[in-house]
């Protein structure tokens, strides 16, 4: 029994030196305040010509679907914001089927338009009309 006591003291000292011993009293970890969840404002081609509202920090997601008109399909180029200081673009792209998408972060208070242009893709043996499709929505960030 004496040999065990003699070995226990050096083992405890070694554990303390290596940081393996449990702390005598652990202070509770600080819990950060809950973050306010930010909203996502979803805008589709149906919102064209309107004004939508967002708050600073919100995400504005734009999804435009290709338009089929008789013998042509209108493919959208990726939407873009007119004022990057108000709406910072974080992602954008167009799908092979003509749909396009863009994501913006409402960075500061103000107003910015988001616009997109559609290009005509004709069916075989047809011709596109001599114009482009335009889409616009106004975003007011407060």
QUIDAZI-V95027 format. One record per pair of residues at least 12 apart in sequence whose ideal C-beta (glycine too) atoms are under 6 Angstrom apart, sorted by sequence separation. I is the first residue (numbers start at 1). J is the second residue. D is the distance in Angstrom with one decimal. If there is no record, write none. Layout:
BEGIN
I/J/D ; I/J/D
END
This chain:
BEGIN
64/76/4.4 ; 91/103/4.3 ; 41/54/4.7 ; 90/103/4.9 ; 78/92/3.9 ; 78/93/5.8 ; 89/104/5.4 ; 90/105/5.7 ; 117/132/5.4 ; 118/133/3.2 ; 78/94/5.4 ; 41/58/5.7 ; 62/79/4.6 ; 87/104/4.1 ; 88/105/4.9 ; 117/134/5.9 ; 38/57/4.8 ; 39/58/4.8 ; 40/59/4.6 ; 41/60/4.8 ; 42/61/5.1 ; 43/62/4.8 ; 44/63/5.5 ; 45/64/4.7 ; 88/107/4.7 ; 116/135/4.6 ; 38/58/5.4 ; 45/65/5.6 ; 40/61/5.7 ; 115/136/4.7 ; 78/100/4.9 ; 86/108/5.7 ; 75/98/3.4 ; 79/102/4.1 ; 81/104/5.7 ; 85/108/5.9 ; 113/136/5.5 ; 114/137/5.3 ; 76/100/3.9 ; 78/102/5.4 ; 86/110/4.0 ; 73/98/5.6 ; 87/112/4.7 ; 113/138/5.3 ; 86/112/4.1 ; 112/139/5.5 ; 83/112/3.7 ; 111/140/5.2 ; 82/112/5.2 ; 66/97/5.8 ; 81/112/5.0 ; 82/113/4.4 ; 110/141/5.8 ; 66/98/2.8 ; 109/141/5.4 ; 66/99/5.5 ; 81/114/5.3 ; 109/142/5.5 ; 65/99/5.3 ; 79/114/5.1 ; 106/141/4.3 ; 64/100/4.9 ; 79/116/4.2 ; 63/101/5.3 ; 77/116/6.0 ; 62/102/4.7 ; 76/116/5.0 ; 77/117/5.2 ; 61/103/5.5 ; 76/118/5.0 ; 60/104/4.3 ; 74/118/3.9 ; 75/119/5.5 ; 75/121/5.4 ; 58/106/4.6 ; 72/120/5.0 ; 73/121/4.9 ; 56/106/5.5 ; 72/122/4.9 ; 54/106/4.5 ; 62/114/6.0 ; 64/116/5.8 ; 71/123/4.5 ; 71/126/4.2 ; 86/141/5.5 ; 72/128/5.7 ; 74/133/4.8 ; 54/139/5.9 ; 48/135/4.7 ; 50/137/6.0 ; 51/138/4.4 ; 52/139/5.5 ; 53/140/5.1 ; 54/141/5.1 ; 47/137/5.1 ; 43/137/5.6
END
